[in-house]
Amino acid sequence: MATQLSNDSKMISSADEALNVAREVIATNSATIAATIAATIAATITVAEAERVTWDLVVVGAGIAGSTTAILAAREGLRVLLIEAKRFPREKVCGGCLNPRAIDYLKRLGVAEELQGQGTIALGRLHVQFGRDPHCWPIPSLWSVRRSTVDSILVQKAIASGVHFLPETVGMLQLLSSDLPSSDSVASKRLITGAEHVDDGPGSSIAHESIVPESIAHESIAVEVRPAVGGQRSSSRRLVTRVAVVASGLNRSPLGGTLQWSSTVASGSRIGVQCMLHESELSKDSFLIHSPMFQDQQSLHMLVAPNGYVGLCKTDGGYYDIAAAVDPTEVRGKNSIPATIDSIVEYCGYRPDAVWHTKPWMTTPHLTRASNPVAVPRVFLVGDSIGYIEPFTGEGMSWALASGFAVVPLIASAIRCNSYEDSSSKWNQWAIQQRRFSQSVCRWVAKQARMPRRAQWVLRVCDWFPPIRNWIVRKATQ
Ligand SMILES: Cc1cc2nc3c(=O)[nH]c(=O)nc-3n(C[C@H](O)[C@H](O)[C@H](O)COP(=O)(O)OP(=O)(O)OC[C@H]3O[C@@H](n4cnc5c(N)ncnc54)[C@H](O)[C@@H]3O)c2cc1C
């Protein structure tokens, strides 16, 4: 036992040494951060080392919500591990516009200056077009930034705050069926894990069951981890933590094949798609260069059609971010994402740029959805994992940040009091409030955009009555 303990502390101290080195490098000066944004962010711990620690908090997913949660939990003095499936930096489907509320949270995290240092572009105008009729309005300043930039800065901040980072590793919770919302089908205590459960994918849900000692399960949560590339179930390892946070975005793989943990997808829900174009790649006659509407680089452009909408804006590093929400039936019908984007751009009277037919497009599963519940004792969902409304006004990142800020005090107090029921029920209430109030304007705007006549009227009313327009814009970008 004594040998085991001393091995444990060696492992932990060597992992902590690696973390300290990483922190020193990051703390040296912010120029180092800038230099490391483009470089791969290395793991600060190995799986074997992580396996020997009882973590206070394991966060699965290092997007905006996961990194925010990890940073704030580390500031509370918790021992935190942040697991991420991808190699960082990585892009993801997103318009990359940070609204004033998101910027405020980033200031509180202490990363706003570094972000600006990366060349974020301040957008002060919205150009919205349903069909051929353009409308241009002032908006509260948004920051346009690539997700590879902002997410990497947050992960670097997490490491500098004492969080251990384990990239290119897939995490999956092992939950007792009795911890889950409807355990009626399973009388005995069983561990339910799932493999390769890809949302909305055809026939991809596989559930594996095995018995775990109750004592372990009651004091902690187990998180199964395996390498993201080439990792077989046989090579998976098990980490132990007091609390787990699922911050995996629209991907529900950390919840495995636990069908009891339901996610409702709205009927007619769209999918998200995105492509990044460097300015040097644009065609010579591209409307992005020649159309007077698009010459204003401080505008967020929204082109809307009945089958979806495309958001375009200039972002850091000389890139254009082209992100869209489109009907999946349309993409299937045309058998092509860029052809679907072409149809929206043409509907608004512009000639599409052929270059995006040569670029890779990223996609998401169905967008509008809600998880229920969003917490059980010791497990909390944050960010898009809670649920999402089709992105019209680009507030997803501020919701993700808000959820990180709101969940950490509950987790810290649950761990301190060793009492988890109350925090999980408070988190479920928080999510209900969020859906009811904060997301209502966004839901309303997305609904209008699907009805051509109504949308035209709403846009005109906004032109005629600027106070109404300003109210909608303010609410929608909060
Ligand atoms: C088309 C479109 C445009 C948008 N535009 C905007 C915008 O302009 N402004 C805005 O604020 N929001 C926008 N959003 C919304 C925004 O992108 C999301 O709300 C935000 O990314 C949510 O952050 P998150 O941290 O919850 O999830 P994510 O950012 O999706 O991060 C989840 C992370 O978890 C990782 N992961 C997943 N499964 C596992 C696993 N099993 N193990 C380990 N890691 C895992 C993923 O690799 C990923 O890095 C847009 C969304 C779409 C679809």
The ligand as an SDF file (V2000), in Angstrom:
LIG
                    3D

 53 58  0  0  0  0  0  0  0  0999 V2000
  -23.4620   27.5050  -38.3240 C   0  0  0  0  0  0  0  0  0  0  0  0
  -23.1830   27.9690  -36.9140 C   0  0  0  0  0  0  0  0  0  0  0  0
  -22.7880   29.2810  -36.6910 C   0  0  0  0  0  0  0  0  0  0  0  0
  -22.5510   29.7280  -35.3960 C   0  0  0  0  0  0  0  0  0  0  0  0
  -22.1370   31.0100  -35.2160 N   0  0  0  0  0  0  0  0  0  0  0  0
  -21.9260   31.4620  -33.9790 C   0  0  0  0  0  0  0  0  0  0  0  0
  -21.4640   32.7870  -33.7660 C   0  0  0  0  0  0  0  0  0  0  0  0
  -21.2160   33.5520  -34.6960 O   0  0  0  0  0  0  0  0  0  0  0  0
  -21.3090   33.2200  -32.4720 N   0  0  0  0  0  0  0  0  0  0  0  0
  -21.5630   32.4120  -31.4070 C   0  0  0  0  0  0  0  0  0  0  0  0
  -21.4300   32.8620  -30.2630 O   0  0  0  0  0  0  0  0  0  0  0  0
  -21.9570   31.1270  -31.5860 N   0  0  0  0  0  0  0  0  0  0  0  0
  -22.1400   30.6320  -32.8360 C   0  0  0  0  0  0  0  0  0  0  0  0
  -22.5010   29.3290  -33.0110 N   0  0  0  0  0  0  0  0  0  0  0  0
  -22.6880   28.4830  -31.8370 C   0  0  0  0  0  0  0  0  0  0  0  0
  -21.3550   28.0500  -31.2080 C   0  0  0  0  0  0  0  0  0  0  0  0
  -20.5110   27.4910  -32.1820 O   0  0  0  0  0  0  0  0  0  0  0  0
  -21.6270   27.0180  -30.1100 C   0  0  0  0  0  0  0  0  0  0  0  0
  -22.7110   27.4330  -29.3240 O   0  0  0  0  0  0  0  0  0  0  0  0
  -20.4060   26.8390  -29.2230 C   0  0  0  0  0  0  0  0  0  0  0  0
  -19.3450   26.3020  -29.9710 O   0  0  0  0  0  0  0  0  0  0  0  0
  -20.7160   25.9000  -28.0580 C   0  0  0  0  0  0  0  0  0  0  0  0
  -19.5310   25.6600  -27.3580 O   0  0  0  0  0  0  0  0  0  0  0  0
  -19.3420   24.2960  -26.5530 P   0  0  0  0  0  0  0  0  0  0  0  0
  -18.0990   24.4780  -25.7730 O   0  0  0  0  0  0  0  0  0  0  0  0
  -20.6000   23.9400  -25.8490 O   0  0  0  0  0  0  0  0  0  0  0  0
  -19.1540   23.1550  -27.6630 O   0  0  0  0  0  0  0  0  0  0  0  0
  -18.0590   23.0140  -28.7900 P   0  0  0  0  0  0  0  0  0  0  0  0
  -17.4600   24.3050  -29.1240 O   0  0  0  0  0  0  0  0  0  0  0  0
  -18.7310   22.2280  -29.8640 O   0  0  0  0  0  0  0  0  0  0  0  0
  -16.9030   22.1250  -28.1370 O   0  0  0  0  0  0  0  0  0  0  0  0
  -17.0800   20.7740  -27.8520 C   0  0  0  0  0  0  0  0  0  0  0  0
  -15.7150   20.0990  -27.8200 C   0  0  0  0  0  0  0  0  0  0  0  0
  -15.8800   18.7860  -27.2890 O   0  0  0  0  0  0  0  0  0  0  0  0
  -15.0570   17.8890  -28.0030 C   0  0  0  0  0  0  0  0  0  0  0  0
  -15.6180   16.5420  -27.8330 N   0  0  0  0  0  0  0  0  0  0  0  0
  -16.8050   16.0720  -28.2990 C   0  0  0  0  0  0  0  0  0  0  0  0
  -16.9990   14.8110  -27.8850 N   0  0  0  0  0  0  0  0  0  0  0  0
  -15.9110   14.4800  -27.1450 C   0  0  0  0  0  0  0  0  0  0  0  0
  -15.5370   13.3130  -26.4300 C   0  0  0  0  0  0  0  0  0  0  0  0
  -16.3020   12.2230  -26.3700 N   0  0  0  0  0  0  0  0  0  0  0  0
  -14.3570   13.3080  -25.7750 N   0  0  0  0  0  0  0  0  0  0  0  0
  -13.5420   14.4050  -25.7920 C   0  0  0  0  0  0  0  0  0  0  0  0
  -13.8650   15.5450  -26.4470 N   0  0  0  0  0  0  0  0  0  0  0  0
  -15.0380   15.5780  -27.1050 C   0  0  0  0  0  0  0  0  0  0  0  0
  -15.1020   18.4210  -29.4280 C   0  0  0  0  0  0  0  0  0  0  0  0
  -13.9940   17.9750  -30.1760 O   0  0  0  0  0  0  0  0  0  0  0  0
  -15.0990   19.9360  -29.2030 C   0  0  0  0  0  0  0  0  0  0  0  0
  -13.7910   20.4650  -29.2010 O   0  0  0  0  0  0  0  0  0  0  0  0
  -22.7290   28.8560  -34.2990 C   0  0  0  0  0  0  0  0  0  0  0  0
  -23.0940   27.5260  -34.5120 C   0  0  0  0  0  0  0  0  0  0  0  0
  -23.3100   27.0750  -35.8070 C   0  0  0  0  0  0  0  0  0  0  0  0
  -23.6840   25.6300  -36.0120 C   0  0  0  0  0  0  0  0  0  0  0  0
  1  2  1  0
  2  3  1  0
  2 52  2  0
  3  4  2  0
  4  5  1  0
  4 50  1  0
  5  6  2  0
  6  7  1  0
  6 13  1  0
  7  8  2  0
  7  9  1  0
  9 10  1  0
 10 11  2  0
 10 12  1  0
 12 13  2  0
 13 14  1  0
 14 15  1  0
 14 50  1  0
 15 16  1  0
 16 17  1  0
 16 18  1  0
 18 19  1  0
 18 20  1  0
 20 21  1  0
 20 22  1  0
 22 23  1  0
 23 24  1  0
 24 25  2  0
 24 26  1  0
 24 27  1  0
 27 28  1  0
 28 29  2  0
 28 30  1  0
 28 31  1  0
 31 32  1  0
 32 33  1  0
 33 34  1  0
 33 48  1  0
 34 35  1  0
 35 36  1  0
 35 46  1  0
 36 37  1  0
 36 45  1  0
 37 38  2  0
 38 39  1  0
 39 40  1  0
 39 45  2  0
 40 41  1  0
 40 42  2  0
 42 43  1  0
 43 44  2  0
 44 45  1  0
 46 47  1  0
 46 48  1  0
 48 49  1  0
 50 51  2  0
 51 52  1  0
 52 53  1  0
M  END
$$$$
